Structure formats: structure tokens, C-alpha cells
């Protein structure tokens, strides 16, 4: 009986953390916005313990800041923070694809695909198609959900390393937390929403690491150009 209670609390803790993360990603909780454990517990109709645990988890993920006297607040990332996120994922993802790139000329025969990999990539491609459609339609709410799941699944498949995949997932969520407030006020939204998801997964499916690197580099260049534009518009 105690074990069942522990599982229930752990599940509730995760549900609250997921719900609050979604609130931040949707822009309903703004950067710098403050709240207490009591407020969140009352909002969700639960006890303080799983709420406090969920908030601590979100602090560890870099989404919230804890203040001993005021409670918690949504972390406010700077443009330089965002550039750092993009540069970090550039280094990691470029390294992953370079590891798979052929080092001899002419290229060696393609290795036999791992069992189940093709099926998994079909699933990732479907998420990528949905994300790309949302990006082209300017539907930010739909895009965020599909984009995060797309990159998480792809990261696990390509890196074959849970530590790397988890690191990249955390960067992805943090980058969206930074981006959402700006994108919601962006007049040229469609011009800044990346929609190359399908191109990337197709390159990986073909085993073309070079093409995958080029897609990812173009995406990162696009992200850094957007950061430069934000900085140019920032009040001096």
C-alpha cells in the first residue's frame, strides 16, 4: 500500500511539472512572473508536497528560479542565453552527425539498418510533418508540442545516448521558453518559424550524414539571425 501511494505522488508531481511547463511554453506564465507553492496547490486542488517537488524539478531544468522569501518565478533568459543554447546544440548535433559521416573516399557501403530504426524514423517523420505544417501555418501552439516531441525522439535515435538526448531536450525546451514571448509579438512570424523537420529526417533515413549536417547548420544559422534581429530591435 505505501508503494502505491509513492507512485501516485510521483505521478502527480510529474503531472504538475508538465502542466506548469506547458503554461510557460504557452506564454500564460510570463518570464519573471512570481507565484508560491500555495497558489499552485490551490490552482490544481492538490497538497503542497507534490507541488513543491514539481517546482524544484522545474528549477533544476532551468525553467524556474527559487526565492527563499518570495517563492518561485519563471526564469528570464537573455538573448545571449539563447545564443549560448543554439551554439551548444550546434556543437553537440554537429558532432553526432560527423560521427556517422564516412571518412573515406569513395564512401563505404551503407551499413545494414538497425532493426526497428526504420519504423521509429517513420514515426518521427510524421511528427516532423505535423510540426512543419504548423510552422507554415503560423500555429505556434501546435508547433511547440510537435517540435519538442520530434527533437526528443530524433535525439534518442541518432545519438543512441540518453545523456546527450536529455541534454538536447532540455536545451530545446529552454530555447522555446525564451522564444515564445518574442514570437507571439513577432509581426513576421512565418519568416522565423523553421519548417525543415522533414528534410532532416529524410536525410537521416537515407544515411546521408552530410545532408543532415547542412540542414541542421542552416537551422542554427536561421536561429542566430533571429537573435541578431531581436538584439537590433532592443531598446538601448
C-alpha positions as CSV (number, residue, x, y, z in Angstrom):
1,X,0.0,0.0,0.0
2,X,2.8,2.6,0.8
3,X,4.4,1.8,-2.6
4,X,1.2,2.6,-4.4
5,X,1.0,5.9,-2.6
6,X,4.6,6.8,-3.6
7,X,3.9,6.0,-7.2
8,X,0.7,8.2,-7.1
9,X,2.6,11.1,-5.6
10,X,5.4,10.7,-8.1
11,X,2.9,10.7,-11.0
12,X,1.1,13.8,-9.6
13,X,4.5,15.5,-9.2
14,X,5.2,14.9,-12.9
15,X,1.8,15.9,-14.0
16,X,2.1,19.2,-12.2
17,X,5.6,19.8,-13.6
18,X,4.3,19.1,-17.1
19,X,1.3,21.3,-16.7
20,X,3.4,24.2,-15.5
21,X,5.9,23.7,-18.2
22,X,3.1,23.9,-20.7
23,X,1.8,27.1,-19.1
24,X,5.2,28.6,-19.6
25,X,5.6,27.4,-23.2
26,X,2.1,28.7,-24.0
27,X,3.1,32.1,-22.6
28,X,0.4,32.0,-19.9
29,X,3.2,32.2,-17.3
30,X,5.4,35.0,-18.4
31,X,9.2,35.4,-17.7
32,X,9.7,36.9,-14.3
33,X,6.2,36.1,-13.1
34,X,6.1,35.1,-9.5
35,X,4.0,32.6,-7.6
36,X,4.0,30.5,-4.4
37,X,3.6,26.8,-3.7
38,X,0.3,27.6,-2.0
39,X,-1.1,29.4,-5.1
40,X,-0.2,26.5,-7.4
41,X,-1.6,23.9,-4.9
42,X,-4.9,25.8,-4.8
43,X,-5.0,26.2,-8.6
44,X,-4.7,22.5,-9.1
45,X,-6.6,21.4,-6.0
46,X,-3.7,19.3,-4.6
47,X,-1.5,19.3,-1.5
48,X,1.7,21.3,-1.2
49,X,4.2,18.4,-1.2
50,X,3.9,17.3,-4.9
51,X,3.7,21.0,-6.0
52,X,6.9,21.8,-4.2
53,X,8.6,18.8,-5.7
54,X,7.4,19.7,-9.2
55,X,8.6,23.3,-8.8
56,X,12.0,22.1,-7.6
57,X,12.2,19.8,-10.7
58,X,11.5,22.8,-12.9
59,X,14.2,24.8,-11.2
60,X,16.6,22.0,-11.9
61,X,15.6,22.2,-15.6
62,X,16.3,25.9,-15.7
63,X,12.7,26.9,-16.2
64,X,12.1,28.5,-12.8
65,X,14.1,30.4,-10.2
66,X,13.6,29.9,-6.4
67,X,13.5,32.7,-4.0
68,X,13.5,31.8,-0.3
69,X,11.2,34.6,0.6
70,X,9.0,35.2,-2.4
71,X,8.5,31.6,-3.7
72,X,9.2,30.9,-7.4
73,X,9.3,32.8,-10.6
74,X,9.6,31.9,-14.3
75,X,13.3,32.2,-15.4
76,X,14.0,35.1,-17.7
77,X,16.5,34.1,-20.4
78,X,18.5,36.8,-22.2
79,X,19.4,36.9,-25.9
80,X,22.9,35.9,-25.0
81,X,21.5,32.9,-23.1
82,X,19.6,32.0,-26.3
83,X,22.7,32.3,-28.4
84,X,24.5,30.0,-26.0
85,X,21.8,27.4,-26.3
86,X,22.0,27.5,-30.1
87,X,25.8,27.3,-30.0
88,X,25.7,24.4,-27.6
89,X,23.3,22.3,-29.7
90,X,25.3,23.2,-32.8
91,X,28.4,21.6,-31.3
92,X,26.7,18.5,-30.0
93,X,24.5,17.8,-33.0
94,X,27.3,18.5,-35.5
95,X,29.5,16.1,-33.5
96,X,26.8,13.4,-33.6
97,X,26.3,13.6,-37.4
98,X,30.1,13.8,-38.1
99,X,30.5,10.6,-36.1
100,X,28.2,8.9,-38.6
101,X,29.7,10.6,-41.7
102,X,32.0,8.4,-43.9
103,X,35.7,9.3,-43.6
104,X,36.9,7.6,-46.8
105,X,36.6,8.3,-50.5
106,X,34.7,6.7,-52.2
107,X,32.2,6.2,-49.3
108,X,31.9,2.7,-47.9
109,X,28.8,0.6,-48.4
110,X,25.9,1.7,-46.3
111,X,25.6,-0.4,-43.1
112,X,22.6,-2.6,-42.6
113,X,19.9,-0.6,-40.8
114,X,19.3,-1.4,-37.2
115,X,16.1,-3.5,-36.5
116,X,13.2,-1.2,-35.7
117,X,15.1,2.0,-36.7
118,X,13.2,2.4,-40.0
119,X,9.8,2.1,-38.1
120,X,10.9,4.6,-35.5
121,X,12.0,7.1,-38.2
122,X,8.6,6.8,-39.9
123,X,7.0,7.8,-36.6
124,X,9.5,10.7,-36.2
125,X,8.8,11.8,-39.8
126,X,5.1,12.0,-39.0
127,X,5.7,14.3,-36.1
128,X,8.0,16.3,-38.3
129,X,5.3,16.7,-41.0
130,X,2.9,17.9,-38.3
131,X,5.5,20.4,-37.0
132,X,6.3,21.7,-40.5
133,X,2.6,22.2,-41.3
134,X,2.1,24.1,-38.1
135,X,5.2,26.2,-38.8
136,X,4.0,27.1,-42.3
137,X,0.5,27.9,-40.9
138,X,2.0,30.1,-38.1
139,X,0.3,27.9,-35.5
140,X,2.7,28.3,-32.6
141,X,0.8,26.3,-30.0
142,X,0.6,23.2,-32.3
143,X,4.2,23.7,-33.5
144,X,5.8,23.8,-30.0
145,X,4.3,20.4,-28.9
146,X,5.2,18.6,-32.1
147,X,8.6,20.2,-32.4
148,X,9.6,19.2,-28.8
149,X,8.5,15.6,-29.3
150,X,10.1,15.4,-32.8
151,X,13.5,16.5,-31.5
152,X,13.3,14.4,-28.4
153,X,12.6,11.2,-30.3
154,X,15.1,12.1,-33.0
155,X,17.8,12.9,-30.5
156,X,17.4,9.5,-28.8
157,X,17.5,7.6,-32.1
158,X,20.5,9.5,-33.6
159,X,22.7,9.9,-30.5
160,X,21.9,6.5,-29.1
161,X,22.9,8.1,-25.8
162,X,20.3,9.1,-23.2
163,X,22.5,11.7,-21.6
164,X,23.0,13.5,-24.8
165,X,19.4,13.2,-25.8
166,X,18.3,14.6,-22.4
167,X,20.7,17.5,-22.6
168,X,19.4,18.4,-26.1
169,X,15.8,18.1,-24.9
170,X,16.5,20.5,-22.1
171,X,18.1,23.0,-24.5
172,X,15.1,22.6,-26.8
173,X,12.6,23.4,-24.0
174,X,14.7,26.3,-22.7
175,X,15.0,27.8,-26.2
176,X,11.2,27.7,-26.6
177,X,10.7,29.3,-23.2
178,X,13.0,32.2,-24.4
179,X,11.4,32.4,-27.8
180,X,7.7,32.2,-27.1
181,X,7.1,35.8,-25.7
182,X,9.0,37.3,-28.7
183,X,7.4,35.1,-31.3
184,X,3.9,35.9,-30.1
185,X,4.6,39.6,-30.7
186,X,6.5,38.9,-34.0
187,X,4.9,40.6,-37.0
188,X,6.7,38.4,-39.5
189,X,6.1,35.1,-37.6
190,X,6.1,32.8,-40.6
191,X,9.5,34.1,-41.6
192,X,11.1,32.9,-38.4
193,X,9.4,29.5,-37.8
194,X,11.7,26.7,-39.0
195,X,10.0,24.0,-41.1
196,X,12.8,21.8,-42.2
197,X,11.9,18.8,-39.9
198,X,11.1,16.5,-42.8
199,X,14.2,17.4,-44.8
200,X,16.3,16.4,-41.7
201,X,14.6,13.1,-41.0
202,X,14.7,12.2,-44.7
203,X,18.5,12.8,-44.8
204,X,18.9,10.6,-41.7
205,X,16.7,7.9,-43.2
206,X,18.9,7.9,-46.4
207,X,22.0,7.7,-44.2
208,X,23.3,11.0,-45.6
209,X,25.1,12.5,-42.7
210,X,26.5,15.3,-44.8
211,X,23.0,16.4,-45.9
212,X,21.8,16.2,-42.3
213,X,24.6,18.4,-41.1
214,X,23.7,21.0,-43.7
215,X,20.1,21.1,-42.7
216,X,21.0,21.5,-39.0
217,X,23.5,24.2,-39.8
218,X,21.0,26.1,-41.9
219,X,18.6,25.9,-39.0
220,X,21.1,27.1,-36.4
221,X,22.1,30.0,-38.7
222,X,18.5,30.9,-39.0
223,X,18.1,30.9,-35.2
224,X,21.2,33.1,-34.7
225,X,20.0,35.5,-37.3
226,X,16.7,35.8,-35.4
227,X,18.7,36.5,-32.2
228,X,20.6,39.3,-34.0
229,X,17.3,40.8,-35.2
230,X,16.0,40.8,-31.6
231,X,19.1,42.5,-30.3
232,X,18.9,45.1,-33.0
233,X,15.4,46.0,-32.1
234,X,16.1,46.0,-28.3
235,X,15.9,49.5,-26.7
236,X,19.3,50.9,-26.0
